[in-house]
Amino acid sequence: MPSWYLGKIKYQQEQENGALKTISEAYLIDAVSYTDAEARLYRIVADNTPDFQISSLTRMKLSDVFHFEEEGGEKWFKCKMFYVSIDETKGKEKKIVSYMLINADSPKQAIERIEKSLATMLVPYELTDVNLTPILDVYPYSPEEEVQKVPEGFRPLAEVLAERAES
C-alpha cells in the first residue's frame, strides 16, 4: 500500500517589473519514509527550479489515488467517502471513512470519475466532500528510479555470489 507525502516548496521568482514574488507549490509523492519523500522531491523539483526550499512535508492518508491521464484533468480533488461495516464480534455498525485523490477539471467531473472508479465496490458508500487541493502533480513510486549506478571499485552482489558459486 502506498504511503503518500504532501511536499510543499517555496522559491523566489522575478516578475516582469523586477520585483521578487514568493511562489508556493505542492506535490504528492509516494515514498517509504519522510527521508525518501524529501530526497524524491529534491530530485523531481531540482530539474525545473534552481533555488528552492522545502517548506513542509506531511503524510497524507489516502486510500487510493485515481489518475485519468487520457481524459485530462489539471486539478486534483480530495474526496471523502464513507461506508458502513458491521463488527461481527459486537454486532454493531462501524463507519469507515476513506479519502481519495482524483484529477479532474471540475468538482462535478471529480464526482463522476470517483463514481466510475468505485462502480465495482459491493458495499454501498456515500460521498460526502469534494475539495480542490493545491497539488500540482502526483508522483507514484516507480521502480526505474531505484536503479542506481554501482560505485567505481564495487560490483553488484549478484555477480559476486554467482562467481563464488562457480568456484
N, C-alpha and C positions, 0 to 999 in steps of 0.2 A: 504494500500500500504506500503510495507516495506521501512524503512529508513536504508540505508546501510552506515556503517562506516568502513574506512580503518585504521586499527590499526597496527602500526609498533613497534616492540620491539627490544631491544639490550641486549645482555648478553655476558659474557666472557666465553670462552671455552678453556680448556688446550689442547694443541696439544701433539703429541707423543714425541716431542723433549723438552717438558716442557714449551714452550712459550705460552703466552696467546693470543688468537685471538678473536677479537670482531665479533660476529655473529649478523646479522640483519635478521629479519623475518617479514613478513607481513601477516595479517589475515583480512578477510572481515566478519563483524558482523552486523546482523540485530538487531537494538536496537531502543528504543523510544527517546533517548537523548544521548548526549555525556557522561553524568554520567553513564547511563545504559550501554553504549558501553564499557566504561572503566572498570566497575565492571565485566561485562561478560568476557572481555578479560583477566582480572586477574584470574577469575575462570577457564577459559579454559587453559591458559598457565601455571599457577602455578603448576599443576599436574606433568608436564614434565620438567619444567625449574625452578630450585630453586631460582636463584638470577638474576632477570631481571628488566629492567625498560622500561616503555612505552616511546618511543622517539617521536611519533606523533600519532595523532588521527584526521582524517579528514573525512568529509562527502563526500560520493561518489554518484553522481547522476547516478542511473541506472534505466532503465525502466523495466528490467527483468534480472533474473539470471537463466540460464539453466544448470542443473546438470545431467549428464548422468552417473549414478552410475554403472549400469550393464555393460556398454560398455567401461568403463575405461576412462582414460584421466587424467594424473597427473598435467598438466599445465592448468593455467587459462588465457583465452584470452579475452581482451576487444574489442568489436566490435562496430563500429559506423555505423549507417544506417540512412537514411532519406527517408521521403515520402512527397508528396505534398498534401496539403489540400487547399480547396477553402474557403475563408472567404465569407460567404453568404451575409453579410451586405454590404461589399465593392466590392465584386465580384473579388477580387484579389487572386492570388495563394500565399500560405504561405508554406515555407519549414519547416517541423517538424523534428528535429534531436533527435535521441534516441541512448542511449548507453546500451549495454547488455554485460553480462559476461557469458562465456561458458567454460566448461572444455573440453580439447582435448589433443591429443599428438602432433599435428602439426597445422600450420595455415590452411592448406588445409582441415584437418578434422574439424576444428572450423567453416570454411565457410560452409561445408556440413551440420554440425549439426545446424547451425543457419538457413540455408535454410529449413531444415527439420522441425525445430521448428516454423518457420514463414510460413509454407506451407498453412495454413488456413487463412492467412491475405488477405483480399479482396482488399486492396489498394496496388498498385504497389510500391515497395520500391527499394532503391539502397543501397547496402552495400559498404561503402567507405574505411573503415580502419579495420584491424585486427591486434592487438598488443598484444604481450606477456606481462603479468603482473608479478610482483614478489610475488603475493598472493600464499601462501602455502595451505590454506584451507578456506572454506566458512562455516559460522555458521548461518543458518537461525534461526528465532525465534522458540522456542519450548515451548509450554505451560507447559510441565513437569518440566522445570527449575523454573517456577514460584511458584511451590508448596513449601510452606515454613512451617517449623515446628512452632507450636504455642508456644510462650514462656511459661515457667512454671508460674503458677498462673493466666493464661489467658485462655479463651475459645473462640472458633470461634463464630463470631457474629450470624451466622445462628442458632447455638444451643441456644443462649440467647434469640433470638427473638421467636424461637419455644416454648421455656419454658414459655415465657410471654404470648404467645397466648393461651396456655393450661390453664393458671390460670385465 
